[in-house]
């Protein structure tokens, strides 16, 4: 040890050591967690899932389309103290099977597989929580299988293609203004005919997530990911080949607005005041489309209020699940 590294110096190093210990704990937790889980064959494909806790079931539907369950962890783990929490990777995502042809991925397949998972787990009814794109799957599922849903939770999501197009427009507005040099390069290849799904376009279309998804950009570093966390083939098949600019694919055909009034189960809708993905200007209209739904705006959150206002979010969620 350096002789000059006295007690005061060691004390100053304590925060750094503490951070390293926490990171090691998180890494160990991640390895233990990801070694768990099971598979079920649903509609001919292997779907990975993990069940934590006991009690009334709640299934968590990730966003994207293309995300795995991973970014929900560890945020939702505390729910397992009182509920049976079901994490899963939809077809083509995370640990689940991949399609032989990109065309096998579809929005309706995601809805059907969710129902297949419920039956495979022997669950009569469950609470359904969907975040972002997952909230669109949740809405379709609740409309198609209302008798299977106890309560519906829609976290910073979308109700139609126009709202998703606003997501594209907002993202590109931020990209153009904050990163003009990169934007110019992107425009050059777009003029040559490259679309969002081309490798050349994907390489240049790189907007830091902190700008778009968070009230505090530093919170972006709190989200977990790995090599399995994202599948671009799923994304561009469902949002369209030029989905970063002009929404298409299955998303381009979706519009739940006229049907949402038919939902009879209790519904909670959340939005982040600084969400640049699910625009609050559109999100507040859920109050009109789902009469009687509980709507909560999180004033210091972007697209992920369960990260940025964790205590408030889970109090709202737990109170809703308890019927308060």
Order of alpha helices (4+ residues) and beta strands (2+ residues): alpha-beta-beta-beta-beta-alpha-beta-alpha-beta-alpha-alpha-alpha-alpha-alpha-beta-alpha-alpha-beta-alpha-alpha
